[in-house]
């Protein structure tokens, strides 16, 4: 059966999970984990995407995000492809790092926001990376310790990225922590105490299948009995990409389909991207795919590679084929292109 298209819309809550290829480790050490979070912090602030919970496990990660104006696919493309390039260069390896696509489940906020925050933050304990809640309280590689104020929040980016005119000069990550703690109390001390008690109560629940995804049964809380005896037209609508009630499923599908139709019209091909950049930079296509190593030509290859891989999600093999480069060279181009785009955001206009 072909995979269904992902659902996305501004303001939607999404539970994200991605695994290493063949369940191999995607984080070999703390330097890898720090590199992932540093990149993630920058992307969240630039994309105005909120992260309510996160956990890094050696061979996979969990995120709970609320998308802003930037599509989820763009956020995840920048995060995963950029991290994979850095990881491969650092560890002198090549090939895919992640297993297929990331998994994303649209979640109904009312019943699931706090449950998912707790569930995701308890991942290191279930995976036996820490021995108890006390050790989890200070564990660096999940958002739990930042909510408790036990560790510095790694999702707060460099101060230069923060727009002083928004959120009272605070980063979006700081605002998100405040938003979460408001559910647990008026004062900071009370909120953190109540949040920790809430997390502690969740330990006994173990691995909750009803929070793993959507679908007809899971949307009903995992209980098949509630569906028995109902006429087909009276049953709740279900979708494996959505965690929520029947009405929520219907509305999420409708909104996502409308936005998907709009996005298709604005998507450009790799060929079109190459033509746009080459024409604007006054570089002949023959020179671009030649073996010439002039700085201006190398920079154009880097810009195209970065935009094609990170923003348009083309494979390294396809980019290599179009630019007549090796996949290893494309990886280096992507890394160099990131620096060029970071220094000149107008380069993103080639995609419009």
N, C-alpha and C positions, 0 to 999 in steps of 0.2 A: 504494500500500500504506500503511495507517495506521501511524503511528509507534508503536513499542513503548514501554510504560511504563518509566521508569527503574528501576534496581535500587538498593536501599539497605538498609543494616542497620548497627547500631552496630559500630565496629571494622573496617569494610571499607575497603580501600585503593582510591581512585578517582582516575583521571586525568581532569581536567576541562579542556575547552577551550571558549571562547566567542569569536565573531567579531563585528565591527561590521556593521551592516546594509549590504548591497551592498558588503561588504569595505571600508567606509570606516573612517577612523581613529576609535578610541575614546579614544585618548590624544593630545591635541594638543600638550602640553608637559609639562615636569617637574612643574608644579603639579597637573595632572590625575593624573599617576602617583603623586605623593605623597598626594593626596586619596584615591585608590583604596586604597593600602596602609594609610593611617591607619584607614580604615573597616574594612578587612580584618582588621587586627590586633585591633581591639576585638571583632569578631564571632567570630574564632577563639578568643579567651580566654573570652568569654561562653558560647560553644557547646561549649567544650572539644573543639575539632576541631584535629587536628595538620596542619600543612602541611610536607611534606618537601621540596618543590621548587616554584618558581614562576618565571615569566618574563613580562614585559610587553613585547609587541611593539606597534607603533603601531596595528594594526588587529585585534589579538586578544590573548588571554592563555592561558597554560597553568598549571595548578595540580595538585599531587599531594597529595591529602588523605586522612587517616584520620578517619572520622566518629566522633563521640562520641555522647552521648545525644540530641543534637539532629539531626533528619533533615537529610540533605544538601540537600534541596529548600528547607528553611527557611534554611540557611546561604547558599545561592546566591541565593535570593530577596532576602534582606536586602542582600547585597553588590551584586548587579546592579541591582536596582530603586533602591536608595538612591543608588548611584553615578550612575545615569542621571539621576535627578532633579537631583542636584547639578551634573552636567555640563551638563544642559540650561539650568539657571538661569544658570550661569556664562557659558555661550557664547550665551545668548539664542536658543536653538533649541527646537523642540518635536518631538514624535514619537518613534518607537522609536530606540534607540541600538544595540541588539544584534540580530543576525540570528537570528530564530527562538529555539529553545531552546538552552541550553548542551549540549554533548556530554559525556557521562560514561561512562567505561569502568571496570568493576570489575576489579581486577588481583590476580592471585595473588602474594602477597608474596615468597615464596622466590626464584623465578626473575626477578622483575621490579622489585623495589623499587629496588635500586641502579642498574639499567639505566635506569629511568625518571628517577631523580634526575639522572643524567648527561645523558640525552637532553634533558630539559626545560631544564637549565641551559646547554646548548650552543645553545639556540635563537637568542639574539642574535648568535652567531658565524655560524650558518648563514644568518641574515637579513641579514648584513653590517652590523649595527649597531655592531659592533666589528671591528677588523682581525685580531686574533690573541688567543691565550689570555692573554697578559700584560695586554692591555687589558680582557679579560673579568674578570680577577681583581679589578679595581677598579670594575667596572661596577655602577652603583647599582640597575638595574632587573631583576635576577634574584637568586635566593638564593645563587648561587655565591660571591659576595664575602663574604657573611655567614658562610658555612661556613669560609672561609679566615681570617676575622677581619680582613679588609682594610677592611671597612666596617661601620658600626653596623647591626645587624639591624632593619629597619623593621617587622618583625612583632612586636616586643616592644611591648606597649601601655603606656599610662600606668600608673604604679605603683599608682594607686588601684584598678585593676581586678584586681590580682593577689591571690589568696588566700594569705596568708602561711602558712596551715596546710597547703598542698599544695605538692609539688615543692620543699620546703625554701625556700619564699619566692620561688622563681623562676617566671617566666612559663612557660606551656606552650611558647611559641616557643623559649625558651632550652633547655628540656628536650629538645625535638625535635632541635635542633642537636647536643646531647650524644648522643642516641640514634643519630644518623646517623654521627657521627665514631667511635663505638665499633666500627663495622664495619671501620675502617681502622687502628686501633692503640690501644695502651693509654695512651700519653701524648698530650697535645694536639698537640705538635709533630710527632710521628710520624704521627698520624692525618691532620693537614692535609696533610702531604707526600704521603702515600699516596693521599689523596683526589684531590689535584691531578693526580698521575700517572694515576690511573684516568680522570679527565675528559679528560686529554690524549690517552689512547689511543682515546677515543671519537670524536675529531675526524674520523678517516679513515672512519668508518662512514657519515657523511652523514645523509641523511633515511632513517630506518628505518621501512619500511611495517609491519613486524611489531610495532611498538610503537604504531601508530596506532589500533588497536581490536582487538576480539576476532573471533569467528567461527571456522568450521571450519578454514579454511586458515591464518588468522593464529594460531590457538591451536596449530597444528602448526609454528609458526616460519616460516610463509610458504612451506613446501615442499609442493606438491601431490603430489609423488611418493609421500610416505609414506602417502597415502590410497588409492592405486591398489591394486587386487587385494583389498581388504578387503571383507568383507560389511558390509551397511548397519548391522546391529546391533553390529558389532565396531568401527566407526569411533568416534573421539572425538566426544563431544557438542560442539556449537559454538553460540555466540550472539554476535552483533555487539556486544553490550553488555558482554562479558566477555573478558578476556585471561588465559588460563590453560589448564590441562590439562582433559581431559574430566571427571574426577572433581570438579575444582574448579568447573567450569561447573554440574554437576548440583547440588552443594551450595549454590552461590550462588543459583541459581534457586529452590530449595526454601525457603531462608531468607527471601529477598526476598518471595516470594509470601505466606508466612505473615505477615510484618510489614505487607505491603500491605493484606491483609484486615483487620487490626486498625486501621490508620490510616483506612480508609474509614469505619469506624463512628464515629470521633471527629471527623470533618471537619464543619464547619458552613458554611452558606451565607452569602452576603453579607446577605441579608434577615434571617437569624437574628442575625447580628452587630449589625446596625443596631437591631433590637428589643432585644437584651440591653443594649447601651450606653445607649440612650434610656431604657429602663425603670429601669436602675440610677441614672442621673443625673436621673431625674424630668423628662425633656423630652418634650413631645408630638411625635409624628412630623411633624405638620403644621408645627410651628415649625422642626423640623430641616431640612425641605426648602423652607422659606420664604426670603425674601431678607433676613431679620433678621441683623444683624451683632453681636449681643450677644456678649460675651467667652465666656460659658459655652457658648453654642450653637456658636460658632466652634471652641472647644476640642474639643467632642464631634465635630464634623465632621472635625477634624484627627486625632483618635484613631481614628475609624472608617476614615478614608482610609489611615492608616499601617498599621493591622492588616490591612485588606483587601488592600492592595497588596503589602506586604512579607511578611506571614505567610501570607495565603491566596492570594496570586498572582492576584488579580483585575486586569483591565486598567483603566487610567485611564479609558477610555471608559465601561466598565460602572459604575465608581464614580461618575463624573460624572452618568450617567443616573439612578442611584438617588438621589443627593443633590441633583439638580437644579443642578449646578454645571458650569462649563466645565472642560475638561481642564487648562487652565492653572491654574485655581483649585485643582484636585485636586492638582497637583504641589506647589503651595505648602502645601496642607494636609498632604501626606505629610511634607514637610520639617519643618513645625511639630510634627506628630504624633510624629516621631522623638524630638524633644527632650522631649516630654511623657512618652513611654514610657520613655526613658532615665532620666528622673528618678523614675519610679514603675513598677517592674517588675510590680506587682500588676495593672496594666492588661492584661497578657498573659493574665490569668485569664478575660477575656471570651471567649477562644478555646476554653476547656476545657468 
